[in-house]
Amino acid sequence: MVTFQDLEYRVANNAKWRETVTLLTGVSGSLHPRQMLALLGPSGSGKTTLLDLLAGRKTTGALSGRILYSGHAPSKPFPRRHTGYVEQCDTLLGNLTVQEMLAYTAELKGPAAEPLAAKLARVDAAVATLGLASCRPVVATVAALAAGGITVCATIHSPSAAVFRQFDRLMLLLGGRLALAAAYQGSALRAANDERLKRDADAAADLPPAMLAEMAARCSSSTSTPAAHGLHVILLPASQAEVAYRGRRDLADFPGYLAPRVLDKLAVALLIMTLYWGVGRPAEGAAAIARAINLSAALFMWTVLPGFAAAAYCPTLVEERLLFNRELSDGLYQPITYLAAKLLSEGAVALVQSLALCALTYFPLHLGGQWVLYWFVYFLTTCIGVVLAYAIAALSPNIYVANAALPAYVITPLFFVGQLMRPSDQPAHWKWYGYLDFLRYGWIAQMVNQFEHSHVFLAFNVERSEMRRPAD
């Protein structure tokens, strides 16, 4: 049994930031096991807010009052594991089918010890039973679940008499306050609805038999009952299960997922290849110094590319924030699971594109040093850029702030890499920033790899970074 007493919920006023808005005031009630409660009220009356609070979905605002499950205050993980919540907004994955979305949720939500085949069998049965059903069969299915011992609270808009009669109790909210809470079964309202259903049935009996047969045929054809089919996937840990369902669809989506992660880097790689073609060829005297300067510039641009290109990763977290919050509240995974799955997908793309792009630039530029080290430094810098983009996206309230904050930050490490200003010339009060500059370490590694065995080489320590010719 779920009880709530004197609930009052306040949120910040978007129009006047110093003021608050009260969405619920003094709302009390109870949800009984094996019963269905219909939560009614006009738009803006607080129905969704009350359901969010009961399901533990609100993360902002100030709540006063008590919410008890079987007489006890629930812990934070309790609603995630023991409640199910169908939200009004469809925060779903657009690149998964309905059945794949249900199978993905069942695999993460169900017990780890339960065989995957059993989880998918329930999904197939649910899809085959409901299909494109109307409201009445859906409510009947939920009522059957309630009869099995589940407590149900649902908000419905303009319910028909046939749908309404399947509820046991009703609660009416007006302006965030409780206007009515009563039993529906055995009430005068139930009697009035039954009378309305009887009149509708009598009116339908007067229709011609041919019309009734045609209507029945249309109703049966409009209700889809697809044949159950299994989704054969390997039982994996939660993060790998995310990759199995979501990652494979992302990797198959070139315009929406792969293109922003590949094409920008490919364009810059082609520019560097054609602009610095053959810059690493051997030379003597002043030509060697000139080529070394140009080569250091090419390596500098190649090193900072993953930092600026990381902007392609920001929209992922921002656009999936509502989905992430919903799945986290559903108890599908922990935040570290979601992050690990995302990094696995991003790492797979970064691995393939880094191998191709490093080969595209290393050989035409006639670079020295080891190709493996040249590739590994670029790949590692790309991975750090992904983590940086995810961190900024997680802290940003929307995509506009994220896309502005990332390049604004990335441009600051450029001054401390060592190409634009030697570390020895940097002011003492800014030297600490150089130690935090991930691009600096990448450029140092590329320069050492390139010039370590050359007659023009790099001498570097934490205080000094410069090119010089060896003493005669």
PyMOL commands that set and color helices and strands:
alter all, ss='L'
color gray80, all
select helices_A, chain A and resi 47-54+77-82+98-109+116-130+135-147+161-164+188-205+209-222+238-252+254-275+285-319+321-329+335-362+371-395+399-414+423-425+428-435+438-451
alter helices_A, ss='H'
color red, helices_A
select strands_A, chain A and resi 2-12+20-31+36-40+62-69+152-155+169-174+177-183+457-461+464-468
alter strands_A, ss='S'
color yellow, strands_A
deselect
rebuild
show_as cartoon
